[in-house]
Amino acid sequence: NAPDYVHIEVNRQVVYRRRDETGLVLAVFRRMDFSLQWLRTYDTHRNRTEALQMAEHIRFYNASYFVVVASSIAWEWQAPRTLVQTMEFCGAYHFGQWAYTFAEQVHYRSNTSDLQQTASQEQFGHPYAFIGIPGIGTAMGYESL
């Protein structure tokens, strides 16, 4: 995730290529012609307010648009339930599992807990890419982890 560029390309045209921002990059495209409607990076790793803004901005769009999300360095620590539900509305599935494990809440060490439950304060920066459509429903989009 961290060592190389976040790269979003549509029809051989580079829309986004950077490696100096932290959080999630949101790009929204019109489905009819793939024209770019919105492009912004939200620091969802350090700033809960930006994560909530990202959820709000995604909700502006309907099924006439593609929602594309790519991680840049780390993104998990401040990803709230509101953003999870918005991403699931657009077709995400694993996003919510990772936000639960690596964000928002403290997980306590346990001899009986599985590794993912105890890793939340020690590991972050997992690569994530997503393409979905608002309203398509949970697990119906494309995710790459």
C-alpha positions as a printed Julia matrix, in Angstrom:
145×3 Matrix{Float64}:
   0.0     0.0     0.0
   2.48    2.65    1.11
   5.52    2.13   -1.13
   3.97    3.01   -4.47
   1.45    5.35   -6.06
  -2.32    5.24   -5.75
  -3.35    5.12   -9.37
  -6.84    5.59  -10.82
  -7.08    5.37  -14.6
 -10.15    5.35  -16.86
  -9.95    4.72  -20.61
  -6.16    5.08  -20.51
  -6.45    8.53  -18.93
  -4.85    9.03  -15.53
  -7.39   10.54  -13.14
  -5.32   10.29   -9.96
  -1.7     9.36   -9.28
  -0.15   10.33   -5.96
   1.59    8.78   -2.99
   1.79   11.65   -0.55
  -1.7    11.59    1.0
  -3.15    9.45    3.79
  -6.66    8.01    3.8
  -9.14    7.11    1.09
  -9.37    8.59   -2.39
 -12.95    8.95   -3.65
 -13.57    9.3    -7.37
 -17.12    9.39   -8.72
 -17.83    8.83  -12.42
 -21.04    9.18  -14.42
 -21.99    5.71  -15.71
 -23.17    6.97  -19.11
 -19.83    8.42  -20.21
 -17.31    7.8   -17.4
 -16.89   11.54  -16.9
 -15.33   12.45  -13.58
 -17.82   14.11  -11.22
 -15.91   14.2    -7.94
 -12.33   13.57   -6.8
 -11.03   14.05   -3.28
  -8.82   12.37   -0.71
 -10.23   12.07    2.81
  -7.87   11.46    5.74
  -9.96    8.69    7.23
  -6.96    7.45    9.19
  -6.52   10.49   11.42
  -9.68   12.55   11.02
 -13.15   11.21   11.86
 -14.8    14.39   10.53
 -13.3    13.8     7.08
 -14.53   10.19    7.15
 -18.05   11.44    7.92
 -17.75   14.0     5.09
 -16.76   11.22    2.72
 -19.91    9.28    3.63
 -22.0    12.42    3.13
 -20.45   13.16   -0.25
 -21.0     9.6    -1.5
 -24.68    9.86   -0.51
 -25.11   12.77   -2.95
 -24.94   10.26   -5.82
 -27.44    7.71   -7.09
 -27.31    4.6    -9.3
 -26.31    6.74  -12.3
 -22.73    6.85  -10.96
 -19.76    4.62  -10.25
 -18.08    5.12   -6.88
 -14.35    4.32   -6.89
 -12.36    4.23   -3.66
  -8.65    3.51   -3.25
  -6.53    3.61   -0.12
  -3.48    5.79    0.22
  -1.06    4.64    2.92
  -3.32    4.08    5.99
  -7.08    4.53    6.19
  -8.59    2.45    8.99
  -8.34    4.19   12.36
 -11.11    6.76   11.99
 -13.47    4.93    9.6
 -16.8     5.14   11.47
 -19.95    3.01   11.16
 -21.56    5.77    9.04
 -18.88    5.38    6.37
 -19.14    1.58    6.59
 -22.9     1.67    5.97
 -22.45    4.09    3.07
 -19.84    1.85    1.47
 -22.08   -1.19    1.96
 -24.92    0.75    0.31
 -22.61    1.01   -2.71
 -21.66   -2.67   -2.72
 -18.8    -3.09   -0.23
 -18.52   -6.06    2.09
 -15.0    -6.39    3.5
 -14.71   -2.65    4.2
 -16.97   -3.02    7.22
 -15.1    -6.02    8.56
 -11.8    -4.14    8.38
 -13.27   -0.98    9.91
 -14.59   -3.05   12.81
 -11.27   -4.77   13.37
  -8.89   -1.88   12.78
 -10.85    1.25   13.71
 -13.05    3.16   16.09
 -12.94    0.81   19.07
 -10.32   -0.6    21.36
  -9.87   -4.37   21.24
  -8.36   -6.0    24.27
  -5.88   -8.84   24.14
  -7.37  -12.23   24.8
  -5.98  -15.75   24.81
  -9.17  -16.95   23.15
  -9.67  -14.09   20.66
  -8.64  -14.51   17.05
  -5.55  -12.66   15.79
  -7.48  -10.06   13.8
  -9.31   -8.93   16.94
  -6.06   -8.2    18.82
  -4.18   -6.58   15.95
  -6.14   -3.35   15.72
  -3.77   -1.1    17.65
  -0.63   -2.61   16.14
  -1.22   -2.84   12.39
  -2.7    -0.55    9.77
  -2.22    0.56    6.2
  -3.93   -2.31    4.44
  -4.37   -1.71    0.69
  -7.97   -1.33   -0.42
  -9.63   -0.68   -3.78
 -13.35   -0.6    -4.53
 -15.76   -0.01   -7.41
 -19.47    0.17   -6.7
 -22.79    1.79   -7.53
 -24.93    3.62   -4.96
 -27.89    1.43   -4.03
 -26.52   -1.81   -5.48
 -26.43   -3.46   -2.05
 -23.9    -5.04    0.24
 -21.31   -7.36   -1.36
 -22.41   -6.55   -4.92
 -19.5    -4.21   -5.77
 -15.88   -5.06   -6.55
 -13.33   -5.01   -3.73
  -9.64   -5.77   -3.75
  -7.87   -6.13   -0.42
